[in-house]
Amino acid sequence: MIWRVLEAVHGHLGVLAAAALLHPAILLRRGLPLTRGGRWSVGLTTLVTALAFGLGVGIYEQYRATVKRGVFLESRAVGFLFETKEHLGFTVVALALGAGVAALLAPPGAVAVRRACAAAYLAAALVCAVVVALGTLVASTHGF
Amino acid sequence: MTRPAPRPADVRRTALALAALVFGVVSPLAYAAQRVFERARGGPGDPLLVVFDLHTSFYWRASTAAWWGGLAAILAGALVAQPRAQRGRDALARAVALVALPLALAIAVAMWRLP
């Protein structure tokens, strides 16, 4: 039961991260300095993304032991899509962490840096949306 | 008309911000490169091996990718931390803005084709 709840929390945090990553992408696109609210947005987005990733890593061993075999028995293609999801999860968290730290550190005059952060956040948001779609597909095929 | 010289503190913060961005872009690239290399050496994935594989390989791959990302970040940060490297800082920021999205999409396609 607890694993099912953790899996659901992981999925919901992932959806939240996909949506949240778009907000700093929009905020930073013009390169203007972040307001206090903008700093909160960047910080919370990075935190939610890291939490979703960390929870996924945390439940993986139990998932491998009890669920993964069932996913492959149901569908070999979906089983491999879980692997794709795992690889792309790392891409999302690395982009979000890099962009988050950069956006918080950039001085007021660093317009080009903040525009680069917006591009990194947009890339992270799109890949995160793919991760969420793959996760939903895998979970609907077989779960805890 | 010349731009006023940036304050040393701003140069340092810009260099650190750029280093973080370089980490964010290079780490996934290093991760994907390792995965492609593993697949090139090991051939197509075997479901039985995937099911029984511990997560250790993922941790190693992620840690190594983070190490490469960190190394690239240190190098990039050191290069653009010079007060006179304003053009370098601008160029690096533009380069990251240009490559971030195409690179992420290319990684997504590569990891889909070579899971």
Boltz contact constraints between the chains, C-beta under 6 A:
constraints:
  - contact:
      token1: [A, 60]
      token2: [B, 55]
      max_distance: 6.0
  - contact:
      token1: [A, 68]
      token2: [B, 51]
      max_distance: 6.0
  - contact:
      token1: [A, 69]
      token2: [B, 51]
      max_distance: 6.0
  - contact:
      token1: [A, 72]
      token2: [B, 47]
      max_distance: 6.0
  - contact:
      token1: [A, 72]
      token2: [B, 51]
      max_distance: 6.0
  - contact:
      token1: [A, 76]
      token2: [B, 47]
      max_distance: 6.0
  - contact:
      token1: [A, 79]
      token2: [B, 47]
      max_distance: 6.0
  - contact:
      token1: [A, 80]
      token2: [B, 115]
      max_distance: 6.0
  - contact:
      token1: [A, 83]
      token2: [B, 115]
      max_distance: 6.0
  - contact:
      token1: [A, 84]
      token2: [B, 111]
      max_distance: 6.0
  - contact:
      token1: [A, 84]
      token2: [B, 112]
      max_distance: 6.0
  - contact:
      token1: [A, 84]
      token2: [B, 115]
      max_distance: 6.0
  - contact:
      token1: [A, 87]
      token2: [B, 111]
      max_distance: 6.0
  - contact:
      token1: [A, 88]
      token2: [B, 108]
      max_distance: 6.0
  - contact:
      token1: [A, 88]
      token2: [B, 111]
      max_distance: 6.0
  - contact:
      token1: [A, 90]
      token2: [B, 31]
      max_distance: 6.0
  - contact:
      token1: [A, 90]
      token2: [B, 62]
      max_distance: 6.0
  - contact:
      token1: [A, 91]
      token2: [B, 28]
      max_distance: 6.0
  - contact:
      token1: [A, 91]
      token2: [B, 107]
      max_distance: 6.0
  - contact:
      token1: [A, 94]
      token2: [B, 24]
      max_distance: 6.0
  - contact:
      token1: [A, 94]
      token2: [B, 27]
      max_distance: 6.0
  - contact:
      token1: [A, 94]
      token2: [B, 28]
      max_distance: 6.0
  - contact:
      token1: [A, 95]
      token2: [B, 24]
      max_distance: 6.0
  - contact:
      token1: [A, 98]
      token2: [B, 20]
      max_distance: 6.0
  - contact:
      token1: [A, 98]
      token2: [B, 21]
      max_distance: 6.0
  - contact:
      token1: [A, 98]
      token2: [B, 23]
      max_distance: 6.0
  - contact:
      token1: [A, 98]
      token2: [B, 24]
      max_distance: 6.0
  - contact:
      token1: [A, 99]
      token2: [B, 24]
      max_distance: 6.0
  - contact:
      token1: [A, 101]
      token2: [B, 20]
      max_distance: 6.0
  - contact:
      token1: [A, 102]
      token2: [B, 17]
      max_distance: 6.0
  - contact:
      token1: [A, 102]
      token2: [B, 20]
      max_distance: 6.0
  - contact:
      token1: [A, 102]
      token2: [B, 21]
      max_distance: 6.0
  - contact:
      token1: [A, 105]
      token2: [B, 13]
      max_distance: 6.0
  - contact:
      token1: [A, 105]
      token2: [B, 16]
      max_distance: 6.0
  - contact:
      token1: [A, 105]
      token2: [B, 17]
      max_distance: 6.0
  - contact:
      token1: [A, 106]
      token2: [B, 17]
      max_distance: 6.0
  - contact:
      token1: [A, 107]
      token2: [B, 10]
      max_distance: 6.0
  - contact:
      token1: [A, 107]
      token2: [B, 13]
      max_distance: 6.0
  - contact:
      token1: [A, 110]
      token2: [B, 14]
      max_distance: 6.0
  - contact:
      token1: [A, 112]
      token2: [B, 90]
      max_distance: 6.0
  - contact:
      token1: [A, 112]
      token2: [B, 93]
      max_distance: 6.0
  - contact:
      token1: [A, 113]
      token2: [B, 17]
      max_distance: 6.0
  - contact:
      token1: [A, 113]
      token2: [B, 93]
      max_distance: 6.0
  - contact:
      token1: [A, 115]
      token2: [B, 97]
      max_distance: 6.0
  - contact:
      token1: [A, 116]
      token2: [B, 21]
      max_distance: 6.0
  - contact:
      token1: [A, 116]
      token2: [B, 93]
      max_distance: 6.0
  - contact:
      token1: [A, 116]
      token2: [B, 96]
      max_distance: 6.0
  - contact:
      token1: [A, 116]
      token2: [B, 97]
      max_distance: 6.0
  - contact:
      token1: [A, 119]
      token2: [B, 97]
      max_distance: 6.0
  - contact:
      token1: [A, 119]
      token2: [B, 100]
      max_distance: 6.0
  - contact:
      token1: [A, 119]
      token2: [B, 101]
      max_distance: 6.0
  - contact:
      token1: [A, 120]
      token2: [B, 24]
      max_distance: 6.0
  - contact:
      token1: [A, 120]
      token2: [B, 100]
      max_distance: 6.0
  - contact:
      token1: [A, 123]
      token2: [B, 100]
      max_distance: 6.0
  - contact:
      token1: [A, 123]
      token2: [B, 101]
      max_distance: 6.0
  - contact:
      token1: [A, 123]
      token2: [B, 104]
      max_distance: 6.0
  - contact:
      token1: [A, 127]
      token2: [B, 104]
      max_distance: 6.0
  - contact:
      token1: [A, 127]
      token2: [B, 108]
      max_distance: 6.0
  - contact:
      token1: [A, 130]
      token2: [B, 108]
      max_distance: 6.0
